[in-house]
């Protein structure tokens, strides 16, 4: 049973980002192929997104689905993941449109298989009117790569005279990132017991609250999301300053 009355609606995180880790370990523990773990992870993502929007009322959720480093995995696994992710996005388009959910993709879309690129572009186009919730899927994404491409864009704009070097600040850099337009994550959740963020939203998560759980991603339930948000709401976010009572 998921107890929603434990979390306060007035202190909900505006943006929750999820590092969905542990699909392979989940499958290995059950004597199943890694592909079974990825399929179970896809189902978990679907449950979490639906619950986050309909039951909790979160406005922004980001899913770290495929990193720029994941290409180093065996080709068979990569091919399976590409098709699984393409199917996930394709099958959710109608539901997202119906429920007012906008889908965005952060990452180098041009590096994805052609059919996947077309699915992504169609999903983004057809859901652009969604104003109840935004789901961002990080695909072929790396945090360092994101910062590097933002710096390159800024350098080109300065060289072409469209931007002054003196005007480059955090706002300018943020606006050139692949997540431009999305608020920085208030809460970053990582599953499977690993205590790192693995090149995910490095700039954007500078002041995010981090939450780690031993559960592998396929076992992460709506009740676990409630626990994470409850923990988030107990924290005092100071952004480098002092608590209100300190002087």
C-alpha positions as CSV (number, residue, x, y, z in Angstrom):
1,X,0.0,0.0,0.0
2,X,1.4,3.4,-1.0
3,X,0.8,6.0,1.7
4,X,0.6,9.4,0.0
5,X,-0.5,11.3,3.1
6,X,3.1,11.1,4.3
7,X,4.3,13.7,1.7
8,X,3.3,17.4,1.7
9,X,2.0,18.7,-1.6
10,X,3.3,22.2,-0.9
11,X,6.9,20.9,-0.7
12,X,7.0,18.6,-3.7
13,X,10.2,18.7,-5.7
14,X,9.6,20.5,-9.0
15,X,11.8,18.1,-10.8
16,X,12.8,14.5,-10.0
17,X,15.5,12.8,-12.0
18,X,16.0,9.0,-11.9
19,X,19.1,7.0,-12.6
20,X,17.5,3.6,-13.4
21,X,20.3,1.2,-12.5
22,X,20.4,-2.5,-11.8
23,X,18.4,-4.1,-14.6
24,X,21.2,-6.6,-15.3
25,X,21.8,-7.4,-11.7
26,X,18.1,-7.9,-11.2
27,X,18.0,-10.4,-14.0
28,X,21.2,-12.2,-12.9
29,X,19.9,-12.7,-9.4
30,X,16.9,-14.5,-11.0
31,X,18.8,-16.6,-13.5
32,X,17.4,-14.6,-16.4
33,X,19.1,-13.0,-19.4
34,X,19.9,-9.3,-19.1
35,X,17.3,-8.5,-21.7
36,X,14.6,-9.7,-19.2
37,X,16.0,-7.2,-16.7
38,X,15.7,-4.4,-19.2
39,X,12.2,-5.3,-20.1
40,X,11.3,-5.4,-16.4
41,X,13.0,-2.0,-16.0
42,X,10.9,-0.6,-18.9
43,X,7.7,-1.7,-17.1
44,X,8.9,-0.1,-13.8
45,X,9.5,3.2,-15.6
46,X,6.0,3.1,-17.0
47,X,4.5,2.5,-13.6
48,X,6.6,5.3,-12.0
49,X,5.9,7.9,-14.6
50,X,2.2,7.3,-14.4
51,X,2.2,7.3,-10.6
52,X,4.4,10.4,-10.4
53,X,2.0,12.4,-12.6
54,X,-1.4,11.1,-11.6
55,X,-1.0,10.3,-7.9
56,X,1.7,12.6,-6.7
57,X,1.4,15.5,-9.1
58,X,5.0,15.9,-10.1
59,X,5.6,18.4,-12.9
60,X,8.9,17.2,-14.2
61,X,10.5,13.7,-14.3
62,X,13.7,12.8,-16.1
63,X,14.7,9.2,-16.8
64,X,18.3,8.3,-17.5
65,X,17.6,5.6,-20.1
66,X,20.8,5.3,-22.2
67,X,24.2,7.0,-21.6
68,X,26.8,7.9,-24.2
69,X,29.0,5.3,-22.5
70,X,26.4,2.5,-22.9
71,X,27.5,2.0,-26.5
72,X,30.4,0.0,-25.2
73,X,28.1,-2.8,-24.2
74,X,27.7,-5.9,-26.4
75,X,26.0,-5.1,-29.7
76,X,23.2,-7.5,-29.1
77,X,22.3,-5.8,-25.8
78,X,22.6,-2.3,-27.3
79,X,20.3,-3.3,-30.2
80,X,17.8,-4.8,-27.8
81,X,17.9,-1.6,-25.7
82,X,17.4,0.7,-28.7
83,X,14.4,-1.2,-29.9
84,X,12.9,-1.5,-26.3
85,X,13.3,2.2,-25.8
86,X,11.9,3.0,-29.2
87,X,8.9,0.9,-28.4
88,X,8.4,2.5,-25.0
89,X,8.3,6.0,-26.5
90,X,6.2,5.0,-29.5
91,X,3.6,3.2,-27.3
92,X,3.3,6.1,-24.9
93,X,2.7,8.9,-27.4
94,X,-1.1,8.5,-27.4
95,X,-1.4,8.2,-23.6
96,X,0.9,11.3,-23.2
97,X,-1.2,13.3,-25.6
98,X,-4.4,12.3,-23.8
99,X,-3.1,13.1,-20.3
100,X,-1.4,16.3,-21.2
101,X,2.2,15.0,-20.8
102,X,4.9,16.5,-22.8
103,X,7.9,14.3,-23.9
104,X,11.3,15.8,-24.3
105,X,14.6,14.0,-25.2
106,X,18.0,15.1,-23.8
107,X,21.0,13.8,-25.7
108,X,22.5,13.5,-29.1
109,X,19.5,12.2,-31.0
110,X,21.5,12.2,-34.3
111,X,23.6,9.3,-32.8
112,X,20.5,7.0,-32.5
113,X,19.4,4.5,-35.2
114,X,17.4,6.3,-38.0
115,X,14.0,4.7,-37.1
116,X,14.5,5.7,-33.4
117,X,15.3,9.2,-34.4
118,X,12.0,9.4,-36.3
119,X,10.1,8.0,-33.4
120,X,11.7,10.6,-31.0
121,X,10.9,13.5,-33.3
122,X,7.3,12.4,-33.8
123,X,6.8,11.9,-30.0
124,X,8.3,15.4,-29.2
125,X,6.2,17.0,-32.0
126,X,2.9,15.3,-31.1
127,X,3.2,15.9,-27.3
128,X,4.4,19.5,-27.4
129,X,1.1,20.8,-26.2
130,X,1.2,18.9,-22.9
131,X,1.1,21.2,-19.9
132,X,0.4,19.0,-17.0
133,X,3.7,17.1,-16.8
134,X,7.0,16.9,-18.7
135,X,8.8,13.6,-19.0
136,X,12.4,14.0,-20.3
137,X,14.2,10.8,-21.5
138,X,18.0,11.1,-21.5
139,X,19.1,9.1,-24.5
140,X,22.7,9.0,-25.8
141,X,23.4,11.5,-23.0
142,X,26.5,12.3,-21.0
143,X,27.0,15.1,-18.6
144,X,30.5,16.1,-19.7
145,X,29.5,15.8,-23.3
146,X,26.6,18.1,-22.6
147,X,28.8,20.8,-21.0
148,X,31.4,20.5,-23.8
149,X,28.8,21.0,-26.6
150,X,27.4,24.0,-24.7
151,X,30.8,25.5,-24.5
152,X,31.4,24.9,-28.2
153,X,28.1,26.5,-29.1
154,X,29.0,29.6,-27.0
155,X,32.5,29.8,-28.6
156,X,30.9,29.8,-32.0
157,X,28.5,32.5,-31.1
158,X,31.3,34.6,-29.6
159,X,33.4,34.1,-32.7
160,X,30.6,35.1,-35.0
161,X,29.9,38.2,-32.9
162,X,26.4,37.1,-31.8
163,X,27.5,36.9,-28.2
164,X,30.0,38.9,-26.1
165,X,32.5,36.9,-24.0
166,X,31.7,39.3,-21.1
167,X,28.1,38.2,-21.2
168,X,28.8,34.5,-20.7
169,X,27.4,33.5,-17.3
170,X,25.6,30.6,-15.7
171,X,22.3,31.5,-17.3
172,X,23.9,31.6,-20.8
173,X,25.6,28.2,-20.2
174,X,22.4,26.7,-18.9
175,X,20.5,27.8,-22.0
176,X,22.9,26.0,-24.3
177,X,22.7,22.7,-22.5
178,X,20.7,19.8,-23.9
179,X,18.1,20.3,-21.1
180,X,17.5,23.9,-21.9
181,X,14.0,24.9,-20.7
182,X,13.8,22.3,-17.9
183,X,14.3,23.3,-14.3
184,X,17.3,21.8,-12.5
185,X,16.5,18.6,-10.7
186,X,15.6,19.1,-7.0
187,X,16.0,15.4,-6.3
188,X,18.2,12.8,-8.1
189,X,17.4,9.2,-7.2
190,X,19.8,6.3,-8.0
191,X,18.9,2.7,-7.6
192,X,20.9,-0.5,-7.1
193,X,23.2,0.6,-4.3
194,X,25.8,2.5,-6.4
195,X,26.8,5.8,-4.8
196,X,27.7,7.9,-7.8
197,X,25.8,9.9,-10.4
198,X,27.7,8.4,-13.4
199,X,28.0,11.5,-15.7
200,X,24.4,12.4,-15.3
201,X,23.2,16.1,-15.4
202,X,26.6,17.2,-13.9
203,X,25.9,20.9,-14.3
204,X,22.2,20.7,-13.6
205,X,22.5,18.7,-10.4
206,X,25.0,21.0,-8.7
207,X,22.5,21.6,-5.8
208,X,20.3,18.6,-6.2
209,X,19.4,16.4,-3.2
210,X,20.8,12.9,-3.8
211,X,18.9,9.7,-2.7
212,X,20.4,6.3,-3.0
213,X,18.6,2.9,-2.6
214,X,19.8,-0.6,-2.6
215,X,16.9,-1.8,-4.7
216,X,17.5,-2.6,-8.3
217,X,15.4,-0.5,-10.7
218,X,12.8,-3.2,-11.7
219,X,12.0,-3.5,-7.9
220,X,11.7,0.3,-7.4
221,X,8.0,0.8,-6.7
222,X,5.7,3.8,-6.3
223,X,6.0,3.3,-2.6
224,X,9.8,3.7,-2.9
225,X,9.2,7.0,-4.8
226,X,7.1,8.2,-1.9
227,X,9.8,7.3,0.6
228,X,12.4,9.2,-1.5
229,X,10.2,12.3,-1.6
230,X,9.4,12.0,2.1
231,X,13.2,11.9,2.8
232,X,13.6,14.9,0.5
233,X,11.0,16.9,2.4
234,X,12.9,16.4,5.7
235,X,16.0,18.0,4.4
236,X,17.0,21.7,4.8
237,X,18.1,23.0,1.4
238,X,20.6,25.8,2.0
239,X,22.4,26.2,-1.4
240,X,25.7,26.9,0.3
241,X,24.2,29.3,2.9
242,X,23.1,28.8,6.5
243,X,19.9,27.5,8.0
244,X,17.3,30.1,8.9
245,X,18.2,30.0,12.6
246,X,21.9,30.4,12.1
247,X,23.7,33.7,12.0
